[in-house]
Amino acid sequence: MLYPMTNQHRTVIKLDGLWKMNRVADDYEPKNPLQSFLWMAVPASYQNLVTDPVIRNHVGLICYEKSIQVPQDIKSNEIHLRIGAAPHQVKVYMDGCFIGSHQGGYLPFDLIIDNRFIKEEDIRLSIVIDNRATFETLPIGEVITNNGKKEQLTYFDFANDSGIHRSVMLYSIPINGIEDIILQTRHDEKRAYVHYHVISKEPCQRIIIKDQEGLVVGVGSGHQGMIQIQHPHLWEIGHGYLYTFRVETEHDLYEESFGIRTVQIKDDQLIFNGKSIYLKGFGMHEDHLIIGKGHSTAHALRDFNLLKWIHANSFRTSHYPYDEEMYRLADLYGIVIINEVPAVGLNFWSNRPVFVEGTVDHKTLEVHKNQLTELVKRDKNHPSVIMYSVANEANTHESGAVPYFEAVFQHIRTLTDLPIMIVEWVGASTNQVAQMADVIGLNRYIGWYTDLEDLNVIPEKLKKDLMHYHEKFHKPIMLTEFGADTIAGLHTLPAQVFSEEYQLEFIKTYVHTLKELPFVIGEHVWNFADFMTKPGLTRMNGNKKGVFTRDRQPKMVAHWLKDYWT
């Protein structure tokens, strides 16, 4: 999937801004315009903007509506509608006529607009969103009736926000235009090899590769081939050197940025461009004040400036794919990404089984596989993406998890040759799945959810746990989550839970312990910033494990990590 761009052959029109929005019934079809509505901002989570709890807590369908026009000068081209993300299921209508649907709330979908809608008058665009998480969505959830009202149950620790979270675009491409570009790179000491596959109905008349200074360093032709670059600049951590791959056909043109780098797992190490690297950074969330999970360039840029300031070199897209701009910024900043599919919540935190018929079963599996396909297809050319994560904290001790994840791993290995991670919560002795991964991510909260406020037990218990995993599975380990809820400005002596002092001592104890384990390839603190969750007695206006506050100001531990990671 190529990201929409504007050039002499292509036009992009963003439809962001004010839309009409209202709750609608389950059998709703937009035959007529919305008669009563709220004004709603796009992109944003509507729950973060409204003041009425009935709307905020609505479980069911939401309709967004906007009148649009197609400019005269693009009507002869193929016209597409692209919706960046809208959880969890979407149906799209034009002038009340159904034109397409999508399942999956954290990835984009694209529809070709039929010629019958290309007219002089306004087009009424209606986007109907089903915000319900079920066993046929990722993340999973279920809806029950409680006190006569629908109630959404979720088993993941972040807000189940909905709305149109990323940009809506109307864009045009030439008839028989370039559909996709697939790039793979490898290199030796003197040259790089760029293997390409261009999907286009028209012949590729000219292919050129330009370096970051705009100089042509390679040329080619045809839909498939290999171009050599002499003395290449590698894409390195902290230095995101990008080349431009330019394809020209008779009627179309597209430019794709890419970097030259290699990634492999060898001898319990993560090898990047032939050198062993150690990942330092965070699990993150797309979550901000006011806009919720809506994407904003300004907010994204602030996050990357903070990552650079604190000397982080990586992050995991916990627990879902992020907006494409986050990946483009990572490409530019030289920050690497563990790219996670939204397979979170596969755990009821009870004795209730997950991987059984009627719960997480063959229907869920097809959704899981389809979203992996969409994810890899979207992000395949980003040099910042060095690993894919197929799930977070699933019940991998259940026997039913084995055939499920065998199918998941088999599927993703047909899509990419990058390392594959699974993030675990269960102990090594009962885990039946971790051997399928290249890297095992572990989430551990000794001193918080267990052994509360006892920092002294962390080193022994953490080492024993990680060593057990390594001895059983012989895979490199990454500590993908560890953290303590911290109220910004709360100080205690001696350090007590929820204080900034306790968070600092907690993080220091963990990272110093990890230094003693050579098979550990990285540490991701949980979390980059405070984030909103569903209400709960253990959640005071959200999860407070952030190193930064929700409005992106540092807690005490941020300054220590900045020095430690230098």
HELIX and SHEET records of a PDB file:
HELIX    1   1 TYR A   46  ASN A   48  5                                   3    
HELIX    2   2 PRO A   53  ARG A   56  1                                   4    
HELIX    3   3 GLN A   72  ILE A   74  5                                   3    
HELIX    4   4 ASN A  115  PHE A  117  5                                   3    
HELIX    5   5 THR A  297  TRP A  309  1                                  13    
HELIX    6   6 GLU A  324  TYR A  333  1                                  10    
HELIX    7   7 HIS A  362  ASP A  379  1                                  18    
HELIX    8   8 ALA A  401  ILE A  412  1                                  12    
HELIX    9   9 ALA A  434  MET A  436  5                                   3    
HELIX   10  10 LEU A  455  VAL A  457  5                                   3    
HELIX   11  11 ILE A  458  PHE A  473  1                                  16    
HELIX   12  12 GLU A  500  LEU A  514  1                                  15    
HELIX   13  13 MET A  556  TYR A  564  1                                   9    
SHEET    1   A 4 THR A  11  LYS A  14  0                                        
SHEET    2   A 4 VAL A 168  ILE A 173 -1                                        
SHEET    3   A 4 GLU A  78  ILE A  83 -1                                        
SHEET    4   A 4 PHE A 109  ILE A 112 -1                                        
SHEET    1   B 6 LEU A  38  VAL A  42  0                                        
SHEET    2   B 6 GLY A  17  VAL A  24 -1                                        
SHEET    3   B 6 LEU A  61  ILE A  68 -1                                        
SHEET    4   B 6 ILE A 123  ASP A 130 -1                                        
SHEET    5   B 6 GLN A  89  MET A  94 -1                                        
SHEET    6   B 6 CYS A  97  GLN A 103 -1                                        
SHEET    1   C 2 GLY A 141  ASN A 146  0                                        
SHEET    2   C 2 LYS A 149  THR A 154 -1                                        
SHEET    1   D 3 ILE A 178  HIS A 187  0                                        
SHEET    2   D 3 ARG A 191  SER A 200 -1                                        
SHEET    3   D 3 GLN A 224  GLN A 230 -1                                        
SHEET    1   E 4 VAL A 216  GLY A 220  0                                        
SHEET    2   E 4 ARG A 206  LYS A 210 -1                                        
SHEET    3   E 4 TYR A 243  GLU A 248 -1                                        
SHEET    4   E 4 LEU A 253  PHE A 258 -1                                        
SHEET    1   F 3 VAL A 263  LYS A 266  0                                        
SHEET    2   F 3 GLN A 269  PHE A 272 -1                                        
SHEET    3   F 3 LYS A 275  ILE A 277 -1                                        
SHEET    1   G 9 LEU A 279  GLY A 283  0                                        
SHEET    2   G 9 SER A 314  ARG A 316  1                                        
SHEET    3   G 9 VAL A 336  GLU A 340  1                                        
SHEET    4   G 9 VAL A 385  ASN A 392  1                                        
SHEET    5   G 9 ILE A 420  GLU A 424  1                                        
SHEET    6   G 9 VAL A 439  ASN A 443  1                                        
SHEET    7   G 9 ILE A 477  GLU A 481  1                                        
SHEET    8   G 9 VAL A 520  TRP A 526  1                                        
SHEET    9   G 9 LEU A 279  GLY A 283  1                                        
END                                                                             
